[in-house]
Structures are given as structure tokens and as C-alpha cells.
Amino acid sequence: MARDLSTRLGSLSLRNPLVLASGFIGSDESLLRRAWEAGFGAVTTKSLTPKPRKGYDPPIVVDLGYGYLNAVGLANPGIEYLPRLLSLLPQEAVVILSIAGATPQDFRHCAEVGVENNVDAIELNLSCPHVKGLGMDIVEDVGYSLDIIEEVVSLGRPVYVKLGLTDTYMELVARSLDRGVEGFTVMNTVKGLAIDIESGWPILTNVYGGLSGPAIHPIALRMVHEIYGEYRVPIIGTGGVTGWREAVAMLYAGASAVGIGSYLFNRRVESIGDILKGIQQHMERKGFKDIASMVGYSHHR
Ligand SMILES: Cc1cc2nc3c(=O)[nH]c(=O)nc-3n(C[C@H](O)[C@H](O)[C@H](O)COP(=O)(O)O)c2cc1C
């Protein structure tokens, strides 16, 4: 019997647990529609900032074989582009608006545009590791992150905080739940470096970049497990999911939904059908009747 893949992510109902991660084909309206049509349960936009950003000069992505290092520099068309970005999506599409900025006012402004355009949830990118003043600098300052969170939560939409690998993420989780955040997206890329040993220079124009893909999967899994174990909150488990096995592991660790990013670097977006099929077959083999019974399963062992 084919298993039902629908799931709940906090207050959102998803047709399946796969979520397009921010930064992948999420700044172009045709590609965003294609992602929805390919079968994602929800799509996250590229992080939008108050003004458009050009980003860094190439090279901006390095394929390391075991993951990717990128420093795109938050290139995006700006929050005013949102109505156009959403214009080709069907009414029923579940849209998570990712926003970034330097101040609580920046985030509030972007979130207000999101509310006007009826997005389903707002994801706060507090953790981009390669743009000074717009990313890790924020998430490492728990007090400042809370100021931003308060501004956005007050607008009444479900808010997800995108976490990075910091020493203080459990503190930020606890304190942002007190402020009314619905859940967390775990995790952003991890700051790293690649050097060209012929020239001796760093490969990325920005020098440092964010590591994604298989290399970070065990870290993401650990963070999801730790947060779910302590708080039982909605989590979009993101990081190195490159097949159905990692997706199942994310659910078992406690994620209610699974973010897909680097998997798309060298695949057509339609290939997420393989992940969905793999999850379904695993459910049949193991006798899970729904996704909800898989969420946090590793904590019951
Ligand atoms: C090229 C690239 C661009 C990204 N852009 C964003 C972004 O705009 N906002 C954001 O919150 N995360 C961004 N991310 C991080 C991803 O959403 C995701 O958290 C991270 O890549 C880990 O997932 P993965 O291993 O499946 O790629 C980006 C990642 C990459 C590789």
C-alpha cells in the first residue's frame, strides 16, 4: 500500500516533508514554480534583503568532492521582487520567505512585505557565514538575534530561525522559543576555506565560504537531534541530504521536514522524486503508516 507522505510542520500542512532550501533556484519565478511542480512539500525563497545585492565575483562555488564551499555573497533581487517571484506559483503552494538584513528594522521591513504577499512562513537567515554584518555576526550575538526575532514574530506569521554552527545555538533556541518562534531550520553552511595549491591563493574571491553537502550531514543531524531531544519543536532538517537515507535519518533525529540544497547542484530538480520514492519504500518495509510516526523515532530507541 502506498504510504501517505503528508506531514505537519508546526502550523503548516505539507504534502510531503521535502523543502527546497534557501539559495537554490529560489530567486527566479520560473524555477521556483518548477521546484513546486517537481513535488516539493514547500519551497523556500533565496534570502531576500531590503535592497538588491549583486554578490561576489566568481569563483563563488568550489566542488570539493565531499561537499561544496560557496561564497555567493547573498546575491538576490531584493524584497520588492517578492510579488514577481511568487507570481507563477499556484495558490496551494506552500512558500517560506527567507529574509536577511543587518538590523531588526531591515528584517521587519522584509517580513512586512512577506505578510502583504501572504507567504506561509518567514525564515530568518541569521547565519550566513560569508557576508560580514548580515550573517554569523548576528547569530553569534544571541541578544541581537532576539531583537530581530521579536520584530518579526510580532507580525503574527509562523517564524523559523535558521541556525548556524555556533557555541550558543541551544541558548538561542531556548530564548527564541520564549519569544514565540514556531521552529528552526537547521542548519546553514559552515565557514571554511579552500586553497589552490598551484597558485597558493584561496579559491573563492571572498576567501572564506560556507561548506554544504555531505561533509556537514552528521553535524546537521546532531544539531537536529539535540534540539528535538530537548524541546520537541518543529525543525526543517537541512544539511547534506543527498538521498532518501539521509532524509529518513533527519526525520528520525527529530526533523518534521527535510531541506534539500546541494543535492540540486548536479541534478535536475525533478530527481527529488527518487528521494520521495525511497522514503515511501522505507515506510512500507518498516511498517510506518505516516511521516509523523518517523519524526524523532531515534529518540524512542
Ligand atoms: C550556493 C548556496 C547558496 C545559499 N544561499 C542561502 C541563502 O540565501 N539563505 C540561506 O538561508 N541559506 C543559503 N544557503 C544554505 C542552504 O540553504 C543550506 O542551509 C545549506 O546549503 C546546507 O544544506 P545542503 O547541504 O543540503 O546544501 C545556501 C547554500 C548554497 C550552497
Ligand as a Chemical Component Dictionary entry (heavy atoms), coordinates in Angstrom:
data_LIG
# 
_chem_comp.id                   LIG 
_chem_comp.type                 NON-POLYMER 
_chem_comp.pdbx_formal_charge   0 
_chem_comp.three_letter_code    LIG 
# 
loop_
_chem_comp_atom.comp_id 
_chem_comp_atom.atom_id 
_chem_comp_atom.alt_atom_id 
_chem_comp_atom.type_symbol 
_chem_comp_atom.charge 
_chem_comp_atom.model_Cartn_x 
_chem_comp_atom.model_Cartn_y 
_chem_comp_atom.model_Cartn_z 
_chem_comp_atom.pdbx_ordinal 
LIG C1  C1  C 0 25.064 28.344 -3.275 1  
LIG C2  C2  C 0 24.342 28.397 -1.959 2  
LIG C3  C3  C 0 23.516 29.485 -1.654 3  
LIG C4  C4  C 0 22.848 29.555 -0.433 4  
LIG N1  N1  N 0 22.056 30.628 -0.177 5  
LIG C5  C5  C 0 21.393 30.697 1.008  6  
LIG C6  C6  C 0 20.548 31.788 1.310  7  
LIG O1  O1  O 0 20.360 32.707 0.510  8  
LIG N2  N2  N 0 19.931 31.791 2.501  9  
LIG C7  C7  C 0 20.078 30.791 3.431  10 
LIG O2  O2  O 0 19.477 30.852 4.500  11 
LIG N3  N3  N 0 20.854 29.722 3.165  12 
LIG C8  C8  C 0 21.510 29.651 1.983  13 
LIG N4  N4  N 0 22.299 28.565 1.711  14 
LIG C9  C9  C 0 22.374 27.470 2.698  15 
LIG C10 C10 C 0 21.383 26.353 2.347  16 
LIG O3  O3  O 0 20.050 26.791 2.405  17 
LIG C11 C11 C 0 21.559 25.160 3.303  18 
LIG O4  O4  O 0 21.273 25.568 4.609  19 
LIG C12 C12 C 0 22.963 24.575 3.272  20 
LIG O5  O5  O 0 23.478 24.563 1.947  21 
LIG C13 C13 C 0 23.009 23.145 3.828  22 
LIG O6  O6  O 0 22.178 22.278 3.078  23 
LIG P1  P1  P 0 22.739 21.335 1.892  24 
LIG O7  O7  O 0 23.886 20.577 2.456  25 
LIG O8  O8  O 0 21.568 20.486 1.512  26 
LIG O9  O9  O 0 23.147 22.246 0.788  27 
LIG C14 C14 C 0 22.989 28.493 0.506  28 
LIG C15 C15 C 0 23.816 27.399 0.203  29 
LIG C16 C16 C 0 24.497 27.333 -1.010 30 
LIG C17 C17 C 0 25.368 26.146 -1.291 31 
# 
loop_
_chem_comp_bond.comp_id 
_chem_comp_bond.atom_id_1 
_chem_comp_bond.atom_id_2 
_chem_comp_bond.value_order 
_chem_comp_bond.pdbx_ordinal 
LIG C1  C2  SING 1  
LIG C2  C3  SING 2  
LIG C2  C16 DOUB 3  
LIG C3  C4  DOUB 4  
LIG C4  N1  SING 5  
LIG C4  C14 SING 6  
LIG N1  C5  DOUB 7  
LIG C5  C6  SING 8  
LIG C5  C8  SING 9  
LIG C6  O1  DOUB 10 
LIG C6  N2  SING 11 
LIG N2  C7  SING 12 
LIG C7  O2  DOUB 13 
LIG C7  N3  SING 14 
LIG N3  C8  DOUB 15 
LIG C8  N4  SING 16 
LIG N4  C9  SING 17 
LIG N4  C14 SING 18 
LIG C9  C10 SING 19 
LIG C10 O3  SING 20 
LIG C10 C11 SING 21 
LIG C11 O4  SING 22 
LIG C11 C12 SING 23 
LIG C12 O5  SING 24 
LIG C12 C13 SING 25 
LIG C13 O6  SING 26 
LIG O6  P1  SING 27 
LIG P1  O7  DOUB 28 
LIG P1  O8  SING 29 
LIG P1  O9  SING 30 
LIG C14 C15 DOUB 31 
LIG C15 C16 SING 32 
LIG C16 C17 SING 33 
# 
